[in-house]
Amino acid sequence: MEMLEQLLKKIKSNKAQRIFLFRLMMSFVGVSGKRTMRNCARYAGMTEHTIARQMKKEFDFLELNTEIIKEVPKGRHRIAAQDATHITKAGSETHGVDFYWKGTAGRAEKGLEIDVISVIEIGEKKTASTLSAKQTPANPIPKKERSKKKKPTEKTRIDFYVEHVKSAIYKLIELGIRYMTIDSFGAKEKYVTGVISLGLHVISKLRKDARLRRLYTGKQKTRGRKRKFDTGRIDATDFVNLLIIKILEQNIELTSCIGYSVSLKRQIKIVRVRKLESNGNYCDAFLFSTDLAQDTFEIYEFYTARFQIEFIFRDAKNFTGLNDCQSRDAQRLHYHFNASLTALNLVKLQDIQSQKNQNKSIPFSMTNYARQYHTEIVINRFISMFDLDPTLIKLHPQYKNFLEFANVKH
């Protein structure tokens, strides 16, 4: 976590905030058990009241995450991905409690939801880092009183997702990002138009029943309104005689065309992804990009890279306590969620720099770092309690090996 001290000096923060954040990050990674304020207090050398008081203060995690991402070696491409994840939370007085979609259960369940914007580096490896996280606001209307049809003036969750992108757009532009990827939930006119107005292109997945119209390319009349569309809808026959890009190791064929999406109210580049299944049948999926000049394979590559954001959710929930916040206050929830995701960013950056220094290329293991940080916390407490010389111990040639004694060796 030495790099955290250097990064905190680049942003506006006072000494008390820097000390607190350093200890909190160490405990979020190295704690044994849940990352609640009470449990973290046992490991961080602070009281539970101190942690609660510090979490009530505002901190610019967007700025800190931007500095972390700048330290990650840039790949061939750098894109952004946006997705939301369900946070399990009981009770009725917690800020933002509502019914949100939970993918693992396949239905909407009561709890919290956070919307995350991540930055993905695409190179020899794909690395995702969190840029910004915000809690999705609850619907002010009780569930029993909600009508299926929303009023035009009523704000939806799509509006919130677009506003979240807007709040981080200057950092996205600073990082040189031009493309935002999102799952099929984002394939809506309101979202696509909102993100394009901010200067980004959208890559997403179309519904199977999406209405796509052929563009008219024939001779136009000399008088009257110009003809925009050909007869019929775009279907599988429109991809037959086009250039095919084959990905042999995955049994995938890519073909593309440009058409008009009725629901999105704009021209898009459509990519048909055809995969040969083990039973001999073909399975089709349709991706799209609002950048009509974008390369076909690039659209496929960017959309599949979007899945890296799911690994952020997995590791943060399992290792840095994304699901463990015990507070009901809005500001403390926001602080906890962002601190959890930033702690994961720092560990990933540490792993990248460590592999670079050792000239290695091995899979990232959050389990190893959780064990390593736990051991370091115990050693620091041992040194403090017995009034030992930390320099003598930490400069010993075997100190690093001792920290890694329980790690899985690759």
C-alpha positions as CSV (number, residue, x, y, z in Angstrom):
1,M,0.0,0.0,0.0
2,E,3.1,2.3,-0.2
3,M,1.8,3.5,-3.6
4,L,-1.4,4.8,-1.9
5,E,0.6,7.3,0.0
6,Q,2.1,8.7,-3.2
7,L,-1.3,8.8,-5.0
8,L,-3.0,10.6,-2.1
9,K,-0.4,13.4,-2.3
10,K,-1.6,14.1,-5.9
11,I,-5.2,14.8,-4.8
12,K,-6.7,17.2,-2.3
13,S,-6.7,15.4,1.1
14,N,-5.6,16.3,4.6
15,K,-3.3,14.2,6.8
16,A,-6.1,12.7,8.9
17,Q,-7.9,11.5,5.7
18,R,-4.7,10.0,4.3
19,I,-3.9,8.1,7.6
20,F,-7.5,6.9,7.9
21,L,-7.8,5.7,4.3
22,F,-4.5,3.9,4.4
23,R,-5.5,1.9,7.5
24,L,-9.0,1.3,6.1
25,M,-7.7,-0.1,2.8
26,M,-5.3,-2.4,4.7
27,S,-8.1,-3.7,6.8
28,F,-10.6,-4.1,3.9
29,V,-8.1,-6.4,2.2
30,G,-6.6,-8.2,5.2
31,V,-9.5,-8.6,7.7
32,S,-10.5,-12.0,8.7
33,G,-14.3,-12.1,8.5
34,K,-16.8,-9.4,7.4
35,R,-15.6,-5.9,6.6
36,T,-17.9,-4.2,9.0
37,M,-16.9,-1.0,10.9
38,R,-16.7,-3.0,14.1
39,N,-14.5,-5.8,12.7
40,C,-12.3,-3.4,10.8
41,A,-11.7,-1.4,14.0
42,R,-10.1,-4.5,15.6
43,Y,-7.5,-4.7,12.8
44,A,-7.0,-1.0,11.9
45,G,-6.0,0.3,15.3
46,M,-9.0,2.7,15.4
47,T,-12.3,2.7,17.2
48,E,-15.6,2.0,15.5
49,H,-16.7,5.5,16.2
50,T,-13.7,7.0,14.4
51,I,-14.4,4.9,11.3
52,A,-18.1,5.9,11.4
53,R,-17.1,9.6,11.8
54,Q,-14.5,9.5,9.0
55,M,-16.9,7.8,6.6
56,K,-19.4,10.6,7.1
57,K,-17.0,13.0,5.5
58,E,-16.8,13.5,1.7
59,F,-13.8,12.1,-0.2
60,D,-13.1,12.4,-3.9
61,F,-12.8,8.7,-4.9
62,L,-13.3,9.6,-8.6
63,E,-10.0,11.6,-8.5
64,L,-8.1,8.9,-6.6
65,N,-9.3,6.1,-9.0
66,T,-8.3,8.2,-12.0
67,E,-4.8,8.5,-10.6
68,I,-4.7,4.7,-10.0
69,I,-5.9,4.0,-13.6
70,K,-3.2,6.3,-15.0
71,E,-0.6,4.1,-13.3
72,V,-1.9,1.0,-15.1
73,P,0.1,0.2,-18.3
74,K,-2.0,1.3,-21.3
75,G,-3.0,-1.6,-23.6
76,R,-4.0,-1.5,-27.3
77,H,-7.4,-0.1,-26.4
78,R,-8.9,1.6,-23.4
79,I,-12.7,1.5,-23.1
80,A,-15.3,2.1,-20.4
81,A,-18.0,-0.3,-19.1
82,Q,-21.1,0.4,-17.1
83,D,-23.1,-2.1,-15.1
84,A,-25.1,-2.3,-11.8
85,T,-24.9,-5.0,-9.1
86,H,-27.3,-6.0,-6.4
87,I,-26.2,-5.5,-2.7
88,T,-27.9,-7.7,-0.1
89,K,-29.2,-5.5,2.7
90,A,-31.9,-6.2,5.3
91,G,-34.1,-3.7,7.1
92,S,-36.5,-1.0,5.9
93,E,-34.7,2.2,7.2
94,T,-31.5,1.9,5.1
95,H,-31.1,4.6,2.4
96,G,-32.0,3.3,-1.0
97,V,-33.6,0.1,-0.1
98,D,-35.9,-1.1,-2.9
99,F,-36.5,-4.0,-5.3
100,Y,-33.6,-4.3,-7.8
101,W,-32.7,-7.0,-10.4
102,K,-30.5,-9.7,-9.0
103,G,-28.8,-11.7,-11.8
104,T,-27.9,-14.8,-9.7
105,A,-31.5,-15.2,-8.6
106,G,-33.1,-14.3,-11.9
107,R,-35.6,-11.9,-10.3
108,A,-35.9,-8.6,-8.6
109,E,-35.1,-8.8,-4.8
110,K,-35.1,-6.3,-1.9
111,G,-31.8,-4.7,-1.2
112,L,-29.5,-2.0,-2.6
113,E,-28.0,-1.4,-6.0
114,I,-24.8,0.4,-7.0
115,D,-24.0,1.5,-10.5
116,V,-20.3,1.2,-11.5
117,I,-18.3,2.7,-14.3
118,S,-15.1,0.9,-14.9
119,V,-12.2,1.4,-17.3
120,I,-10.9,-1.7,-19.1
121,E,-7.4,-2.0,-20.6
122,I,-7.4,-4.4,-23.6
123,G,-3.9,-5.8,-24.4
124,E,-2.2,-9.1,-23.8
125,K,-4.4,-9.3,-20.7
126,K,-7.6,-7.6,-19.9
127,T,-7.7,-5.5,-16.8
128,A,-10.7,-3.7,-15.3
129,S,-10.5,-0.9,-12.7
130,T,-13.4,0.9,-11.1
131,L,-13.6,4.6,-11.9
132,S,-16.8,5.6,-10.2
133,A,-19.6,4.0,-8.1
134,K,-22.9,5.5,-7.1
135,Q,-25.8,4.0,-5.2
136,T,-29.0,3.8,-7.3
137,P,-31.8,5.8,-5.7
138,A,-35.0,4.0,-4.6
139,N,-38.3,4.7,-6.2
140,P,-40.1,7.2,-3.9
141,I,-43.5,5.6,-4.8
142,P,-44.3,2.4,-2.8
143,K,-44.2,-0.8,-4.9
144,K,-48.0,-1.4,-4.5
145,E,-48.9,2.0,-5.8
146,R,-46.6,1.9,-8.9
147,S,-48.2,1.8,-12.3
148,K,-46.6,-0.1,-15.1
149,K,-46.7,3.0,-17.3
150,K,-44.4,5.8,-16.1
151,K,-45.2,9.5,-16.6
152,P,-43.0,11.4,-19.1
153,T,-41.8,13.6,-16.2
154,E,-41.0,10.7,-13.9
155,K,-37.3,9.9,-13.7
156,T,-36.3,6.3,-14.4
157,R,-33.1,4.4,-13.6
158,I,-31.9,5.0,-17.2
159,D,-31.9,8.7,-16.3
160,F,-29.8,7.9,-13.3
161,Y,-27.3,5.8,-15.3
162,V,-26.9,8.6,-17.8
163,E,-26.4,11.2,-15.1
164,H,-23.7,9.0,-13.5
165,V,-21.8,8.9,-16.9
166,K,-22.2,12.7,-17.0
167,S,-20.7,13.1,-13.6
168,A,-17.6,11.2,-14.7
169,I,-17.4,12.3,-18.3
170,Y,-14.4,14.7,-17.8
171,K,-12.3,11.9,-16.3
172,L,-13.4,9.5,-19.0
173,I,-12.2,12.1,-21.6
174,E,-9.0,12.7,-19.7
175,L,-8.3,9.0,-19.9
176,G,-8.8,9.0,-23.6
177,I,-12.0,6.9,-23.7
178,R,-14.3,7.0,-26.7
179,Y,-16.5,3.9,-26.2
180,M,-18.9,3.0,-23.5
181,T,-20.0,-0.7,-23.3
182,I,-23.1,-1.8,-21.5
183,D,-25.3,-5.0,-21.5
184,S,-28.6,-5.2,-23.4
185,F,-30.4,-3.2,-20.6
186,G,-28.7,-0.1,-22.0
187,A,-29.9,-0.7,-25.6
188,K,-32.6,2.0,-25.1
189,E,-33.0,5.3,-27.0
190,K,-32.9,7.4,-23.8
191,Y,-29.5,5.9,-22.7
192,V,-27.9,5.8,-26.1
193,T,-28.9,9.4,-27.0
194,G,-27.8,10.6,-23.5
195,V,-24.3,9.0,-23.7
196,I,-23.8,10.2,-27.3
197,S,-24.6,13.7,-26.3
198,L,-21.7,13.5,-23.9
199,G,-19.3,12.7,-26.7
200,L,-19.0,8.9,-26.4
201,H,-20.1,6.0,-28.6
202,V,-22.2,3.1,-27.2
203,I,-21.6,-0.6,-27.8
204,S,-24.3,-3.0,-26.6
205,K,-26.4,-6.0,-27.5
206,L,-29.7,-5.9,-29.3
207,R,-32.8,-7.8,-28.3
208,K,-33.7,-10.8,-30.4
209,D,-36.9,-9.1,-31.5
210,A,-35.3,-5.7,-32.3
211,R,-36.9,-4.0,-35.3
212,L,-34.1,-3.2,-37.8
213,R,-34.9,-1.5,-41.1
214,R,-32.8,-1.8,-44.3
215,L,-31.4,1.5,-45.6
216,Y,-32.3,2.3,-49.2
217,T,-29.2,2.5,-51.5
218,G,-31.0,2.6,-54.9
219,K,-31.6,5.5,-57.3
220,Q,-33.5,8.4,-55.7
221,K,-36.4,10.4,-57.3
222,T,-35.5,13.8,-58.8
223,R,-38.4,15.4,-57.0
224,G,-40.1,14.9,-53.6
225,R,-38.8,13.5,-50.4
226,K,-35.8,11.2,-50.6
227,R,-36.4,7.5,-49.8
228,K,-34.7,6.4,-46.6
229,F,-35.6,2.8,-46.1
230,D,-35.9,-0.3,-48.3
231,T,-38.8,-2.8,-48.0
232,G,-38.8,-5.3,-45.1
233,R,-36.7,-5.8,-42.0
234,I,-33.1,-6.8,-41.6
235,D,-32.8,-10.5,-41.0
236,A,-30.2,-13.3,-41.4
237,T,-30.3,-13.1,-45.2
238,D,-28.8,-9.6,-45.1
239,F,-25.5,-11.1,-43.7
240,V,-25.1,-13.9,-46.3
241,N,-22.9,-12.3,-48.9
242,L,-20.9,-10.1,-46.6
243,L,-17.3,-10.4,-45.4
244,I,-16.9,-13.1,-42.8
245,I,-14.4,-12.8,-39.9
246,K,-13.7,-16.2,-38.3
247,I,-12.5,-16.8,-34.8
248,L,-11.4,-20.4,-35.2
249,E,-10.5,-21.2,-31.6
250,Q,-14.1,-20.2,-30.5
251,N,-16.0,-21.5,-33.5
252,I,-17.4,-18.0,-34.1
253,E,-18.1,-16.1,-37.3
254,L,-18.7,-12.3,-37.5
255,T,-20.6,-10.5,-40.2
256,S,-21.9,-6.9,-40.1
257,C,-24.1,-4.4,-41.9
258,I,-25.5,-0.9,-41.3
259,G,-29.1,-0.5,-40.6
260,Y,-31.7,1.7,-38.9
261,S,-32.9,0.8,-35.4
262,V,-36.5,1.8,-34.8
263,S,-36.3,1.7,-31.0
264,L,-33.0,3.6,-30.9
265,K,-34.1,6.1,-33.6
266,R,-30.8,6.1,-35.4
267,Q,-28.5,4.3,-37.8
268,I,-26.2,1.7,-36.2
269,K,-23.6,-0.8,-37.2
270,I,-25.0,-4.3,-36.5
271,V,-22.7,-7.3,-35.9
272,R,-24.0,-10.8,-36.1
273,V,-22.1,-13.2,-33.9
274,R,-22.7,-16.8,-35.1
275,K,-21.4,-19.6,-32.9
276,L,-21.3,-23.3,-33.8
277,E,-22.5,-25.3,-30.8
278,S,-21.3,-28.8,-29.8
279,N,-24.6,-30.3,-31.1
280,G,-24.0,-28.9,-34.6
281,N,-26.5,-26.1,-34.4
282,Y,-25.8,-22.4,-34.8
283,C,-26.5,-19.8,-32.1
284,D,-26.8,-16.1,-33.2
285,A,-26.5,-12.9,-31.2
286,F,-26.6,-9.3,-32.5
287,L,-24.3,-6.6,-31.2
288,F,-24.3,-2.9,-32.3
289,S,-22.2,0.2,-32.2
290,T,-23.3,3.8,-32.8
291,D,-19.9,4.4,-34.5
292,L,-20.8,3.4,-38.1
293,A,-17.1,3.3,-39.2
294,Q,-15.9,1.0,-36.4
295,D,-14.2,-2.3,-37.3
296,T,-16.4,-5.4,-37.0
297,F,-14.0,-7.4,-34.9
298,E,-13.3,-4.4,-32.6
299,I,-17.0,-4.2,-31.7
300,Y,-17.0,-7.9,-30.8
301,E,-13.7,-7.5,-28.9
302,F,-14.9,-4.5,-26.9
303,Y,-18.3,-6.0,-26.0
304,T,-16.8,-9.3,-24.8
305,A,-14.2,-7.3,-22.7
306,R,-17.2,-5.7,-20.9
307,F,-17.4,-8.9,-18.9
308,Q,-14.3,-7.9,-16.9
309,I,-16.6,-5.7,-14.8
310,E,-18.2,-8.8,-13.5
311,F,-14.9,-9.9,-12.0
312,I,-14.8,-6.6,-10.1
313,F,-18.1,-7.4,-8.5
314,R,-17.0,-10.9,-7.7
315,D,-13.7,-10.0,-6.1
316,A,-15.1,-7.0,-4.2
317,K,-17.9,-9.0,-2.7
318,N,-15.7,-11.9,-1.8
319,F,-12.6,-10.1,-0.6
320,T,-13.0,-6.4,0.1
321,G,-16.4,-6.3,1.8
322,L,-18.7,-4.7,-0.9
323,N,-21.6,-6.6,0.7
324,D,-20.7,-5.9,4.3
325,C,-21.6,-2.3,5.1
326,Q,-23.5,-2.2,8.4
327,S,-24.5,1.5,8.1
328,R,-27.9,2.9,7.0
329,D,-26.7,6.4,6.2
330,A,-26.4,7.5,2.6
331,Q,-22.9,9.1,2.9
332,R,-21.4,6.2,4.9
333,L,-22.8,3.7,2.3
334,H,-21.3,5.7,-0.5
335,Y,-17.9,5.8,1.3
336,H,-17.9,2.1,2.0
337,F,-18.9,1.0,-1.5
338,N,-16.2,3.2,-3.1
339,A,-13.5,2.3,-0.5
340,S,-14.2,-1.4,-1.2
341,L,-13.8,-1.0,-4.9
342,T,-10.8,1.3,-4.6
343,A,-9.0,-1.2,-2.4
344,L,-9.4,-3.8,-5.1
345,N,-8.0,-1.2,-7.7
346,L,-4.9,-0.8,-5.5
347,V,-4.3,-4.5,-5.1
348,K,-4.6,-5.0,-8.9
349,L,-2.1,-2.2,-9.5
350,Q,0.2,-3.7,-7.0
351,D,0.0,-7.1,-8.7
352,I,0.7,-5.5,-12.2
353,Q,3.8,-3.6,-10.9
354,S,5.0,-6.7,-9.0
355,Q,4.8,-8.9,-12.1
356,K,6.5,-6.2,-14.2
357,N,9.4,-6.0,-11.7
358,Q,9.8,-9.8,-11.6
359,N,9.2,-10.1,-15.4
360,K,6.4,-12.6,-14.8
361,S,3.0,-13.1,-16.4
362,I,0.7,-15.1,-14.1
363,P,-3.1,-14.9,-13.3
364,F,-4.2,-12.4,-10.7
365,S,-5.1,-14.0,-7.4
366,M,-7.0,-11.9,-4.9
367,T,-6.8,-14.8,-2.4
368,N,-3.0,-14.5,-2.2
369,Y,-3.2,-10.8,-1.5
370,A,-5.9,-11.2,1.2
371,R,-3.6,-13.7,3.0
372,Q,-0.6,-11.5,2.5
373,Y,-2.2,-8.4,3.9
374,H,-3.6,-10.3,6.9
375,T,-0.2,-11.6,7.7
376,E,1.3,-8.1,7.5
377,I,-1.4,-6.7,9.8
378,V,-0.6,-9.4,12.4
379,I,3.2,-8.8,12.1
380,N,2.7,-5.0,12.6
381,R,0.5,-5.6,15.7
382,F,3.2,-8.1,17.0
383,I,5.9,-5.5,16.5
384,S,3.9,-2.8,18.2
385,M,2.8,-4.8,21.2
386,F,6.3,-6.2,21.9
387,D,8.1,-2.8,21.2
388,L,10.3,-4.4,18.5
389,D,12.4,-2.6,16.0
390,P,10.4,-2.7,12.7
391,T,13.4,-1.8,10.5
392,L,15.3,-4.9,11.7
393,I,12.4,-7.2,10.9
394,K,11.2,-5.7,7.6
395,L,14.6,-5.4,6.1
396,H,15.4,-9.1,6.8
397,P,15.8,-11.1,3.5
398,Q,13.2,-13.6,4.5
399,Y,10.5,-11.0,5.4
400,K,8.9,-11.0,1.9
401,N,8.9,-14.8,1.9
402,F,7.2,-14.9,5.3
403,L,4.4,-12.7,4.0
404,E,3.8,-15.1,1.1
405,F,4.2,-18.3,3.0
406,A,0.5,-19.3,2.6
407,N,0.1,-18.1,-1.0
408,V,-0.7,-20.4,-3.9
409,K,2.4,-20.8,-6.0
410,H,2.1,-20.5,-9.8
